[in-house]
Amino acid sequence: MKKIIYILALLAFTSCEKDQEVVPVSQSCNCGQVTDSKKLQDYNGHWYYTLTIQNNCSDSDTNYISSVTEYNNYLLGDEYCFPSKEW
């Protein structure tokens, strides 16, 4: 009888799962999703690189002239955060 009670208790404790708490993702208004990237040339022949970023809070777009390193590091859909800009 002890074995049956032990097995039932063991099954009861191992079959219960804790509900995982859903933690909301904080959306900083300094951040947004990269929606477009372009490599452009001005009339003097100089190249520059732009990222279009859609703000997490307002859904507004901003065009950002980036360095070649940033241009190469961020893909469409990546999150980009401005260090001190809210738009």
ZAKEVO-839781 format. One record per residue: residue number from 1; residue in one letter; x, y, z of N, C-alpha, C in turn. Coordinates in nm, 3 decimals, padded with zeros to 5 digits, always signed. Layout:
@num=NUM&residuo=a&n_c1=X&n_c2=Y&n_c3=Z&ca_c1=X&ca_c2=Y&ca_c3=Z&c_c1=X&c_c2=Y&c_c3=Z
...
***
This chain:
@num=1&residuo=m&n_c1=+00.082&n_c2=-00.119&n_c3=+00.000&ca_c1=+00.000&ca_c2=+00.000&ca_c3=+00.000&c_c1=+00.087&c_c2=+00.126&c_c3=+00.000
@num=2&residuo=k&n_c1=+00.199&n_c2=+00.119&n_c3=+00.074&ca_c1=+00.288&ca_c2=+00.234&ca_c3=+00.079&c_c1=+00.344&c_c2=+00.263&c_c3=-00.059
@num=3&residuo=k&n_c1=+00.372&n_c2=+00.158&n_c3=-00.135&ca_c1=+00.428&ca_c2=+00.177&ca_c3=-00.269&c_c1=+00.328&c_c2=+00.248&c_c3=-00.360
@num=4&residuo=i&n_c1=+00.202&n_c2=+00.212&n_c3=-00.349&ca_c1=+00.099&ca_c2=+00.274&ca_c3=-00.433&c_c1=+00.085&c_c2=+00.421&c_c3=-00.398
@num=5&residuo=i&n_c1=+00.083&n_c2=+00.453&n_c3=-00.271&ca_c1=+00.072&ca_c2=+00.593&ca_c3=-00.228&c_c1=+00.195&c_c2=+00.671&c_c3=-00.274
@num=6&residuo=y&n_c1=+00.312&n_c2=+00.609&n_c3=-00.260&ca_c1=+00.436&ca_c2=+00.674&ca_c3=-00.303&c_c1=+00.435&c_c2=+00.702&c_c3=-00.453
@num=7&residuo=i&n_c1=+00.390&n_c2=+00.606&n_c3=-00.532&ca_c1=+00.385&ca_c2=+00.621&ca_c3=-00.677&c_c1=+00.284&c_c2=+00.729&c_c3=-00.716
@num=8&residuo=l&n_c1=+00.168&n_c2=+00.730&n_c3=-00.651&ca_c1=+00.067&ca_c2=+00.832&ca_c3=-00.681&c_c1=+00.117&c_c2=+00.971&c_c3=-00.644
@num=9&residuo=a&n_c1=+00.183&n_c2=+00.982&n_c3=-00.530&ca_c1=+00.238&ca_c2=+01.112&ca_c3=-00.490&c_c1=+00.346&c_c2=+01.158&c_c3=-00.587
@num=10&residuo=l&n_c1=+00.429&n_c2=+01.065&n_c3=-00.628&ca_c1=+00.536&ca_c2=+01.097&ca_c3=-00.722&c_c1=+00.478&c_c2=+01.144&c_c3=-00.856
@num=11&residuo=l&n_c1=+00.375&n_c2=+01.076&n_c3=-00.904&ca_c1=+00.311&ca_c2=+01.116&ca_c3=-01.029&c_c1=+00.244&c_c2=+01.252&c_c3=-01.016
@num=12&residuo=a&n_c1=+00.183&n_c2=+01.277&n_c3=-00.902&ca_c1=+00.115&ca_c2=+01.405&ca_c3=-00.881&c_c1=+00.213&c_c2=+01.521&c_c3=-00.884
@num=13&residuo=f&n_c1=+00.330&n_c2=+01.504&n_c3=-00.823&ca_c1=+00.428&ca_c2=+01.613&ca_c3=-00.819&c_c1=+00.503&c_c2=+01.630&c_c3=-00.950
@num=14&residuo=t&n_c1=+00.526&n_c2=+01.523&n_c3=-01.022&ca_c1=+00.603&ca_c2=+01.535&ca_c3=-01.146&c_c1=+00.516&c_c2=+01.575&c_c3=-01.264
@num=15&residuo=s&n_c1=+00.387&n_c2=+01.554&n_c3=-01.257&ca_c1=+00.302&ca_c2=+01.588&ca_c3=-01.370&c_c1=+00.255&c_c2=+01.733&c_c3=-01.369
@num=16&residuo=c&n_c1=+00.273&n_c2=+01.801&n_c3=-01.259&ca_c1=+00.230&ca_c2=+01.941&ca_c3=-01.250&c_c1=+00.338&c_c2=+02.031&c_c3=-01.308
@num=17&residuo=e&n_c1=+00.296&n_c2=+02.119&n_c3=-01.394&ca_c1=+00.389&ca_c2=+02.217&ca_c3=-01.449&c_c1=+00.351&c_c2=+02.353&c_c3=-01.395
@num=18&residuo=k&n_c1=+00.453&n_c2=+02.432&n_c3=-01.369&ca_c1=+00.426&ca_c2=+02.569&ca_c3=-01.327&c_c1=+00.389&c_c2=+02.649&c_c3=-01.451
@num=19&residuo=d&n_c1=+00.290&n_c2=+02.734&n_c3=-01.437&ca_c1=+00.256&ca_c2=+02.823&ca_c3=-01.547&c_c1=+00.369&c_c2=+02.924&c_c3=-01.561
@num=20&residuo=q&n_c1=+00.419&n_c2=+02.935&n_c3=-01.682&ca_c1=+00.526&ca_c2=+03.031&ca_c3=-01.703&c_c1=+00.467&c_c2=+03.170&c_c3=-01.714
@num=21&residuo=e&n_c1=+00.531&n_c2=+03.260&n_c3=-01.647&ca_c1=+00.484&ca_c2=+03.397&ca_c3=-01.644&c_c1=+00.520&c_c2=+03.466&c_c3=-01.776
@num=22&residuo=v&n_c1=+00.424&n_c2=+03.530&n_c3=-01.836&ca_c1=+00.448&ca_c2=+03.603&ca_c3=-01.959&c_c1=+00.496&c_c2=+03.742&c_c3=-01.921
@num=23&residuo=v&n_c1=+00.619&n_c2=+03.770&n_c3=-01.960&ca_c1=+00.677&ca_c2=+03.900&ca_c3=-01.929&c_c1=+00.666&c_c2=+03.987&c_c3=-02.053
@num=24&residuo=p&n_c1=+00.598&n_c2=+04.101&n_c3=-02.044&ca_c1=+00.586&ca_c2=+04.187&ca_c3=-02.162&c_c1=+00.721&c_c2=+04.244&c_c3=-02.201
@num=25&residuo=v&n_c1=+00.743&n_c2=+04.250&n_c3=-02.331&ca_c1=+00.866&ca_c2=+04.308&ca_c3=-02.382&c_c1=+00.854&c_c2=+04.459&c_c3=-02.375
@num=26&residuo=s&n_c1=+00.950&n_c2=+04.520&n_c3=-02.310&ca_c1=+00.945&ca_c2=+04.666&ca_c3=-02.302&c_c1=+00.989&c_c2=+04.723&c_c3=-02.436
@num=27&residuo=q&n_c1=+00.912&n_c2=+04.813&n_c3=-02.487&ca_c1=+00.945&ca_c2=+04.872&ca_c3=-02.615&c_c1=+00.993&c_c2=+05.014&c_c3=-02.592
@num=28&residuo=s&n_c1=+01.119&n_c2=+05.033&n_c3=-02.613&ca_c1=+01.178&ca_c2=+05.164&ca_c3=-02.595&c_c1=+01.141&c_c2=+05.252&c_c3=-02.714
@num=29&residuo=c&n_c1=+01.110&n_c2=+05.376&n_c3=-02.685&ca_c1=+01.079&ca_c2=+05.469&ca_c3=-02.793&c_c1=+01.205&c_c2=+05.518&c_c3=-02.862
@num=30&residuo=n&n_c1=+01.321&n_c2=+05.476&n_c3=-02.815&ca_c1=+01.448&ca_c2=+05.505&ca_c3=-02.885&c_c1=+01.478&c_c2=+05.400&c_c3=-02.989
@num=31&residuo=c&n_c1=+01.396&n_c2=+05.296&n_c3=-02.997&ca_c1=+01.425&ca_c2=+05.182&ca_c3=-03.084&c_c1=+01.318&c_c2=+05.165&c_c3=-03.191
@num=32&residuo=g&n_c1=+01.356&n_c2=+05.093&n_c3=-03.294&ca_c1=+01.263&ca_c2=+05.062&ca_c3=-03.401&c_c1=+01.315&c_c2=+04.950&c_c3=-03.487
@num=33&residuo=q&n_c1=+01.234&n_c2=+04.911&n_c3=-03.582&ca_c1=+01.267&ca_c2=+04.801&ca_c3=-03.672&c_c1=+01.320&c_c2=+04.857&c_c3=-03.803
@num=34&residuo=v&n_c1=+01.429&n_c2=+04.798&n_c3=-03.852&ca_c1=+01.486&ca_c2=+04.838&ca_c3=-03.981&c_c1=+01.392&c_c2=+04.787&c_c3=-04.090
@num=35&residuo=t&n_c1=+01.336&n_c2=+04.882&n_c3=-04.168&ca_c1=+01.242&ca_c2=+04.845&ca_c3=-04.274&c_c1=+01.300&c_c2=+04.860&c_c3=-04.414
@num=36&residuo=d&n_c1=+01.413&n_c2=+04.932&n_c3=-04.425&ca_c1=+01.475&ca_c2=+04.951&ca_c3=-04.556&c_c1=+01.621&c_c2=+04.992&c_c3=-04.536
@num=37&residuo=s&n_c1=+01.705&n_c2=+04.958&n_c3=-04.631&ca_c1=+01.844&ca_c2=+05.003&ca_c3=-04.629&c_c1=+01.886&c_c2=+05.030&c_c3=-04.773
@num=38&residuo=k&n_c1=+01.960&n_c2=+05.139&n_c3=-04.791&ca_c1=+02.000&ca_c2=+05.178&ca_c3=-04.926&c_c1=+02.145&c_c2=+05.226&c_c3=-04.926
@num=39&residuo=k&n_c1=+02.212&n_c2=+05.198&n_c3=-05.035&ca_c1=+02.345&ca_c2=+05.251&ca_c3=-05.061&c_c1=+02.327&c_c2=+05.351&c_c3=-05.175
@num=40&residuo=l&n_c1=+02.354&n_c2=+05.478&n_c3=-05.147&ca_c1=+02.327&ca_c2=+05.584&ca_c3=-05.243&c_c1=+02.456&c_c2=+05.660&c_c3=-05.276
@num=41&residuo=q&n_c1=+02.456&n_c2=+05.724&n_c3=-05.391&ca_c1=+02.570&ca_c2=+05.803&ca_c3=-05.433&c_c1=+02.524&c_c2=+05.945&c_c3=-05.461
@num=42&residuo=d&n_c1=+02.597&n_c2=+06.044&n_c3=-05.407&ca_c1=+02.559&ca_c2=+06.183&ca_c3=-05.431&c_c1=+02.620&c_c2=+06.231&c_c3=-05.564
@num=43&residuo=y&n_c1=+02.591&n_c2=+06.355&n_c3=-05.600&ca_c1=+02.635&ca_c2=+06.406&ca_c3=-05.730&c_c1=+02.787&c_c2=+06.424&c_c3=-05.738
@num=44&residuo=n&n_c1=+02.857&n_c2=+06.422&n_c3=-05.624&ca_c1=+03.003&ca_c2=+06.428&ca_c3=-05.625&c_c1=+03.067&c_c2=+06.290&c_c3=-05.634
@num=45&residuo=g&n_c1=+02.987&n_c2=+06.188&n_c3=-05.636&ca_c1=+03.040&ca_c2=+06.052&ca_c3=-05.645&c_c1=+03.068&c_c2=+05.987&c_c3=-05.511
@num=46&residuo=h&n_c1=+03.030&n_c2=+06.053&n_c3=-05.401&ca_c1=+03.051&ca_c2=+05.997&ca_c3=-05.268&c_c1=+02.937&c_c2=+05.902&c_c3=-05.232
@num=47&residuo=w&n_c1=+02.972&n_c2=+05.788&n_c3=-05.173&ca_c1=+02.873&ca_c2=+05.691&ca_c3=-05.132&c_c1=+02.828&c_c2=+05.718&c_c3=-04.989
@num=48&residuo=y&n_c1=+02.702&n_c2=+05.698&n_c3=-04.963&ca_c1=+02.653&ca_c2=+05.702&ca_c3=-04.826&c_c1=+02.545&c_c2=+05.595&c_c3=-04.810
@num=49&residuo=y&n_c1=+02.521&n_c2=+05.559&n_c3=-04.687&ca_c1=+02.437&ca_c2=+05.445&ca_c3=-04.654&c_c1=+02.324&c_c2=+05.490&c_c3=-04.563
@num=50&residuo=t&n_c1=+02.203&n_c2=+05.449&n_c3=-04.594&ca_c1=+02.089&ca_c2=+05.488&ca_c3=-04.511&c_c1=+02.013&c_c2=+05.365&c_c3=-04.460
@num=51&residuo=l&n_c1=+01.959&n_c2=+05.381&n_c3=-04.342&ca_c1=+01.869&ca_c2=+05.282&ca_c3=-04.284&c_c1=+01.736&c_c2=+05.352&c_c3=-04.257
@num=52&residuo=t&n_c1=+01.626&n_c2=+05.291&n_c3=-04.296&ca_c1=+01.494&ca_c2=+05.341&ca_c3=-04.261&c_c1=+01.446&c_c2=+05.260&c_c3=-04.143
@num=53&residuo=i&n_c1=+01.411&n_c2=+05.332&n_c3=-04.035&ca_c1=+01.375&ca_c2=+05.266&ca_c3=-03.911&c_c1=+01.235&c_c2=+05.309&c_c3=-03.870
@num=54&residuo=q&n_c1=+01.149&n_c2=+05.210&n_c3=-03.840&ca_c1=+01.013&ca_c2=+05.236&ca_c3=-03.796&c_c1=+01.010&c_c2=+05.230&c_c3=-03.644
@num=55&residuo=n&n_c1=+00.969&n_c2=+05.341&n_c3=-03.582&ca_c1=+00.968&ca_c2=+05.355&ca_c3=-03.437&c_c1=+00.873&c_c2=+05.254&c_c3=-03.372
@num=56&residuo=n&n_c1=+00.917&n_c2=+05.195&n_c3=-03.259&ca_c1=+00.835&ca_c2=+05.098&ca_c3=-03.185&c_c1=+00.710&c_c2=+05.160&c_c3=-03.126
@num=57&residuo=c&n_c1=+00.716&n_c2=+05.286&n_c3=-03.086&ca_c1=+00.603&ca_c2=+05.349&ca_c3=-03.016&c_c1=+00.506&c_c2=+05.418&c_c3=-03.111
@num=58&residuo=s&n_c1=+00.559&n_c2=+05.497&n_c3=-03.204&ca_c1=+00.473&ca_c2=+05.579&ca_c3=-03.288&c_c1=+00.452&c_c2=+05.524&c_c3=-03.429
@num=59&residuo=d&n_c1=+00.526&n_c2=+05.422&n_c3=-03.466&ca_c1=+00.521&ca_c2=+05.364&ca_c3=-03.602&c_c1=+00.566&c_c2=+05.462&c_c3=-03.710
@num=60&residuo=s&n_c1=+00.623&n_c2=+05.576&n_c3=-03.671&ca_c1=+00.673&ca_c2=+05.670&ca_c3=-03.772&c_c1=+00.809&c_c2=+05.622&c_c3=-03.822
@num=61&residuo=d&n_c1=+00.840&n_c2=+05.657&n_c3=-03.946&ca_c1=+00.967&ca_c2=+05.618&ca_c3=-04.008&c_c1=+01.066&c_c2=+05.732&c_c3=-04.001
@num=62&residuo=t&n_c1=+01.192&n_c2=+05.697&n_c3=-03.987&ca_c1=+01.298&ca_c2=+05.796&ca_c3=-03.996&c_c1=+01.410&c_c2=+05.737&c_c3=-04.080
@num=63&residuo=n&n_c1=+01.471&n_c2=+05.820&n_c3=-04.161&ca_c1=+01.586&ca_c2=+05.778&ca_c3=-04.240&c_c1=+01.711&c_c2=+05.821&c_c3=-04.167
@num=64&residuo=y&n_c1=+01.801&n_c2=+05.730&n_c3=-04.151&ca_c1=+01.923&ca_c2=+05.752&ca_c3=-04.074&c_c1=+02.043&c_c2=+05.727&c_c3=-04.165
@num=65&residuo=i&n_c1=+02.130&n_c2=+05.824&n_c3=-04.177&ca_c1=+02.253&ca_c2=+05.805&ca_c3=-04.254&c_c1=+02.351&c_c2=+05.735&c_c3=-04.162
@num=66&residuo=s&n_c1=+02.390&n_c2=+05.614&n_c3=-04.200&ca_c1=+02.472&ca_c2=+05.530&ca_c3=-04.113&c_c1=+02.612&c_c2=+05.514&c_c3=-04.169
@num=67&residuo=s&n_c1=+02.697&n_c2=+05.459&n_c3=-04.086&ca_c1=+02.831&ca_c2=+05.423&ca_c3=-04.131&c_c1=+02.821&c_c2=+05.294&c_c3=-04.211
@num=68&residuo=v&n_c1=+02.923&n_c2=+05.263&n_c3=-04.287&ca_c1=+02.921&ca_c2=+05.139&ca_c3=-04.364&c_c1=+02.914&c_c2=+05.018&c_c3=-04.272
@num=69&residuo=t&n_c1=+02.975&n_c2=+05.029&n_c3=-04.153&ca_c1=+02.971&ca_c2=+04.918&ca_c3=-04.058&c_c1=+02.829&c_c2=+04.893&c_c3=-04.010
@num=70&residuo=e&n_c1=+02.757&n_c2=+04.999&n_c3=-03.972&ca_c1=+02.618&ca_c2=+04.983&ca_c3=-03.928&c_c1=+02.532&c_c2=+04.930&c_c3=-04.043
@num=71&residuo=y&n_c1=+02.555&n_c2=+04.982&n_c3=-04.162&ca_c1=+02.479&ca_c2=+04.939&ca_c3=-04.279&c_c1=+02.495&c_c2=+04.789&c_c3=-04.300
@num=72&residuo=n&n_c1=+02.616&n_c2=+04.738&n_c3=-04.283&ca_c1=+02.642&ca_c2=+04.596&ca_c3=-04.304&c_c1=+02.596&c_c2=+04.509&c_c3=-04.188
@num=73&residuo=n&n_c1=+02.586&n_c2=+04.566&n_c3=-04.067&ca_c1=+02.551&ca_c2=+04.488&ca_c3=-03.949&c_c1=+02.401&c_c2=+04.473&c_c3=-03.928
@num=74&residuo=y&n_c1=+02.320&n_c2=+04.561&n_c3=-03.985&ca_c1=+02.175&ca_c2=+04.556&ca_c3=-03.961&c_c1=+02.103&c_c2=+04.507&c_c3=-04.086
@num=75&residuo=l&n_c1=+02.021&n_c2=+04.406&n_c3=-04.066&ca_c1=+01.942&ca_c2=+04.349&ca_c3=-04.175&c_c1=+01.797&c_c2=+04.395&c_c3=-04.160
@num=76&residuo=l&n_c1=+01.720&n_c2=+04.379&n_c3=-04.265&ca_c1=+01.578&ca_c2=+04.412&ca_c3=-04.257&c_c1=+01.513&c_c2=+04.330&c_c3=-04.147
@num=77&residuo=g&n_c1=+01.435&n_c2=+04.397&n_c3=-04.064&ca_c1=+01.368&ca_c2=+04.331&ca_c3=-03.952&c_c1=+01.445&c_c2=+04.338&c_c3=-03.822
@num=78&residuo=d&n_c1=+01.572&n_c2=+04.374&n_c3=-03.827&ca_c1=+01.651&ca_c2=+04.388&ca_c3=-03.703&c_c1=+01.605&c_c2=+04.509&c_c3=-03.625
@num=79&residuo=e&n_c1=+01.628&n_c2=+04.505&n_c3=-03.495&ca_c1=+01.595&ca_c2=+04.621&ca_c3=-03.412&c_c1=+01.717&c_c2=+04.712&c_c3=-03.403
@num=80&residuo=y&n_c1=+01.694&n_c2=+04.840&n_c3=-03.423&ca_c1=+01.800&ca_c2=+04.941&ca_c3=-03.413&c_c1=+01.759&c_c2=+05.040&c_c3=-03.305
@num=81&residuo=c&n_c1=+01.851&n_c2=+05.072&n_c3=-03.216&ca_c1=+01.824&ca_c2=+05.168&ca_c3=-03.109&c_c1=+01.916&c_c2=+05.288&c_c3=-03.120
@num=82&residuo=f&n_c1=+01.855&n_c2=+05.406&n_c3=-03.120&ca_c1=+01.933&ca_c2=+05.529&ca_c3=-03.114&c_c1=+01.975&c_c2=+05.550&c_c3=-02.968
@num=83&residuo=p&n_c1=+02.097&n_c2=+05.594&n_c3=-02.946&ca_c1=+02.142&ca_c2=+05.609&ca_c3=-02.807&c_c1=+02.061&c_c2=+05.712&c_c3=-02.728
@num=84&residuo=s&n_c1=+02.018&n_c2=+05.822&n_c3=-02.790&ca_c1=+01.949&ca_c2=+05.924&ca_c3=-02.712&c_c1=+01.839&c_c2=+05.994&c_c3=-02.789
@num=85&residuo=k&n_c1=+01.784&n_c2=+05.929&n_c3=-02.888&ca_c1=+01.682&ca_c2=+05.994&ca_c3=-02.971&c_c1=+01.547&c_c2=+05.929&c_c3=-02.949
@num=86&residuo=e&n_c1=+01.446&n_c2=+06.013&n_c3=-02.927&ca_c1=+01.308&ca_c2=+05.967&ca_c3=-02.929&c_c1=+01.238&c_c2=+06.044&c_c3=-03.038
@num=87&residuo=w&n_c1=+01.165&n_c2=+05.973&n_c3=-03.121&ca_c1=+01.094&ca_c2=+06.041&ca_c3=-03.229&c_c1=+00.952&c_c2=+05.994&c_c3=-03.238
***
